[in-house]
Amino acid sequence: MQDKKGVIVAVVNNKGGVGKSTICVNLGYALTTLDRRVLVVDLDSQCNTSKLLMKT
């Protein structure tokens, strides 16, 4: 059995309005199209990523 390791990608910037949430959602979607398992964790106090993902 092959040992598979995960990769952690963090999108960080203190300035607001630079597209962090949009980048995270689009990157997560792009990885799922490649049959990757993706976990998006939203630590932003405004929870913009969670709001974007819940609009389904």
Secondary structure, 3 states (H helix, E strand, C coil): CCCCCCCCCCCCCCCCCCCHHHHHHHHHHHHHHCCCCCCCCCCCCCCHHHHHHCCC
